[in-house]
Amino acid sequence: MHTVPFAYLGACSVIMESFTPERWLDVVETYRVTKAFLVPAMWAAVAQSPSLAARDLDSLTFAISGGAPCPIVVIKALQAHGMAFAEGFGMTETAPGAACLQPEDVLEHSGSIGRPVPHMDFRLVDQSGHEVPVGEVGELTVRGPNVFVGYWDDPVATEEAFDDGWFHTGDLGVVDEDGFYRLVDRLKDMIITGGENVYPIEVEQVIYEHPDVVEVAVVGVPDDQCGELVIGIVVTTQNSDLTGDTLVRWTRERIAHYKAPRRIEFVTELPPQCDWQNTQTRTAPHGWRRPSLCEQVTS
């Protein structure tokens, strides 16, 4: 996504073998890095670094994030240090770039993946394949010259993934009047509680705004009465005295009650296989599910 274009332009690329926020800050200062790409969990670690305020990051003019929606609080923290923040959206199947949210739009359209990149077409459709109106939730389908031609040696999966040339991404989203797309969640991650649709990403973005929250995963667990219950799995800051009831009430003040978690469970860290910022587990050509943390909560 970045190394080849930079090489084409004659730019120098600095590639780290492993990531820690302090080492990354060292590299930016040493090599006077001008543009940097990290996934949201890495940007969050940089934003929380105790040495960030003392670092000389004047060279870094463009901070690029991708892989998952970046929490708004992280974006604001990085902007406060002079970084022009941009977000990208793509998939392996789109090789990989599909949309971009430019720095001038990142706050006004926070939570959006931006607009399609050149030569890409986007369309949101319902379960019958019909395009949905502006402002309504539908599955994102895409087409363009960068979209792959099919899954290797799997014609059945390929046929299921495409509809008249449009690739089904498995992402649910909405588009506004200005053409900015916002993903509300993965099709398979949607929680249905008491007949209402709840999109975990929307709830997670709200909970991330609490100053004591470091990481959060929102999942649905089976319930005989409601079908599913909304549960929040939270990592807090060190020495925080935040309670589950307090966080539930705080969330309900900012979002519809049925969307807020019924309960909060605190953990010291989210399991690596359940890295909600970056990792998804494939179960179908255009269907995904949250990994084993859901089963851990249920048990």
Beta strands, then each sheet from edge to edge (+ up, - down):
strand 1: 35-38
strand 2: 62-65
strand 3: 84-90
strand 4: 97-101
strand 5: 115-116
strand 6: 121-125
strand 7: 138-143
strand 8: 162-163
strand 9: 166-175
strand 10: 181-186
strand 11: 191-193
strand 12: 196-198
strand 13: 213-223
strand 14: 227-236
strand 15: 263-266
strand 16: 281-284
strand 17: 287-289
sheet 1: 1+ 2+ 3+ 4- 5+
sheet 2: 6+ 7- 9+ 8-
sheet 3: 6+ 7- 9+ 10-
sheet 4: 11+ 12-
sheet 5: 13+ 14- 15-
sheet 6: 16+ 17-
end
